[in-house]
Amino acid sequence: MKFSTICVAALAALTQASPVKNTIKDVKLTVESDNKEINGKGLSSLHEGAGLNYFFLGEGSQDLKYDSSSQKLYFDISDEITYSFSVYSDFAIIGVLEPYKVEFNDNYLKVNGTTEGFFACKNVNDPYQYSKDSYALMNFLGQEAPEGCISLKVKNSA
């Protein structure tokens, strides 16, 4: 009888000593760059196709969530539909495609293990041509960015 009492007391103490961490965090993405025109701009996604939103630089930042256990950056469209961060044809997107596993290191977004490869680009032939007036967020990891694109890092400012 005493052994079971000790076990219950030890389990209760262990439960109180190590509370479960909340792995879901609020995220607001912003741009950090040496270029004064884009430095500090927020990132929001705009509809560009069925189940696909492309990220563009602007004055505000979209509310997103990050699940550190699954390494997924996302937002919920509804109870049944979640849009997750991915890279599609060099475009940084959020949509119904297979989510990329991402991390935050000192609040900087890491894709494929690095914060490098992000650029702001105009006139990138996006479906609705938003990039004629706004910078699209692109990811050219391992390749050279087109002329006129501006190197940047993506940061969580939430």
C-alpha positions in Angstrom: 0.0 0.0 0.0 2.8 2.4 0.9 4.5 1.7 -2.4 1.5 2.8 -4.5 1.1 5.9 -2.4 4.7 6.9 -3.1 4.2 6.2 -6.8 1.1 8.4 -7.0 2.9 11.2 -5.1 5.9 11.0 -7.3 3.8 11.0 -10.5 1.9 14.1 -9.2 5.1 15.9 -8.4 6.5 15.1 -11.8 3.4 16.4 -13.6 3.6 19.7 -11.7 7.3 20.0 -12.3 7.2 19.6 -16.0 4.1 21.3 -17.5 3.3 20.5 -21.2 4.7 23.3 -23.4 2.3 24.9 -25.8 3.8 24.2 -29.2 1.5 26.6 -31.1 2.8 30.1 -31.4 1.4 33.3 -33.0 3.4 34.5 -36.0 3.5 37.8 -37.9 6.1 37.8 -40.6 8.1 40.9 -41.5 11.0 41.6 -43.7 14.5 42.5 -42.7 16.8 43.9 -45.4 19.6 46.4 -46.0 17.3 47.9 -48.6 15.4 50.8 -46.9 12.4 50.5 -49.3 11.4 47.1 -48.1 13.0 46.9 -44.6 10.3 46.4 -41.9 7.5 45.6 -44.4 5.0 43.0 -43.4 4.1 39.9 -45.3 0.5 38.9 -46.2 -0.8 36.4 -48.7 -3.1 37.1 -51.6 -5.2 34.6 -53.6 -3.4 33.6 -56.8 -5.2 30.3 -57.6 -7.3 27.4 -56.3 -6.0 26.7 -52.8 -2.9 28.9 -53.3 -2.0 32.3 -51.8 1.3 34.0 -52.7 3.1 36.2 -50.1 3.6 39.9 -50.9 5.3 42.7 -49.0 3.0 45.4 -47.6 2.2 47.6 -44.6 0.6 44.9 -42.5 1.4 41.3 -41.5 -1.0 38.4 -41.7 -1.8 36.5 -38.5 -0.3 33.0 -38.8 0.4 30.1 -36.4 3.5 28.0 -36.0 3.5 24.5 -34.6 7.0 23.7 -33.4 6.3 20.0 -33.0 5.3 19.5 -36.6 7.4 22.5 -37.9 4.4 23.8 -39.8 3.6 27.4 -40.5 -0.1 27.8 -41.3 -3.5 29.5 -40.8 -6.9 27.9 -40.7 -9.4 28.7 -43.4 -12.1 26.8 -41.6 -12.4 23.9 -39.2 -11.7 21.5 -42.1 -9.2 23.5 -44.2 -5.7 24.6 -43.3 -3.3 26.6 -45.5 0.4 25.7 -44.9 3.6 27.4 -45.9 5.4 26.0 -48.9 7.5 27.0 -51.8 6.0 26.5 -55.3 8.0 27.4 -58.5 10.2 29.7 -56.3 7.1 31.6 -54.9 6.7 31.6 -51.1 3.1 30.5 -50.8 0.6 29.4 -48.2 -2.0 26.9 -49.4 -3.2 23.3 -49.7 0.1 21.9 -51.0 2.3 19.7 -48.9 3.6 21.9 -46.1 7.4 22.6 -45.8 9.0 21.9 -42.5 10.3 25.2 -41.3 12.0 26.5 -38.1 12.5 29.8 -36.4 16.0 30.6 -35.2 16.2 33.8 -33.1 12.8 34.6 -34.7 14.2 34.3 -38.3 12.4 31.9 -40.6 14.5 28.9 -41.8 13.5 26.9 -44.8 15.6 23.9 -45.7 17.8 24.6 -42.7 18.7 28.2 -43.7 17.5 31.8 -43.5 19.1 32.5 -46.9 17.4 32.4 -50.3 14.6 34.8 -49.6 14.1 37.8 -52.1 11.6 40.5 -52.8 10.9 40.6 -56.6 8.6 42.5 -58.9 7.2 41.5 -62.3 7.5 37.8 -61.6 4.6 36.7 -63.8 2.3 35.7 -60.9 -1.2 34.6 -62.1 -3.0 37.8 -61.1 -0.1 40.1 -61.7 0.0 41.6 -58.2 3.8 41.8 -58.6 3.5 44.6 -61.1 2.9 46.9 -58.1 4.0 44.9 -55.1 7.0 42.9 -54.2 6.4 39.1 -54.2 8.3 37.0 -51.6 10.4 34.5 -53.5 12.8 31.7 -52.4 15.7 31.0 -54.7 17.7 28.8 -52.4 20.7 27.3 -54.3 20.1 29.4 -57.4 20.8 32.9 -58.5 17.9 35.4 -58.1 16.8 37.3 -61.2 18.2 40.8 -61.7 16.3 43.5 -59.6 15.4 41.1 -56.8 16.3 42.3 -53.3 17.9 39.9 -50.7 16.1 39.7 -47.3 15.4 37.7 -44.2 12.0 36.8 -42.9 11.4 37.4 -39.2 8.6 36.7 -36.8 7.7 40.0 -35.1 4.7 38.7 -33.1 
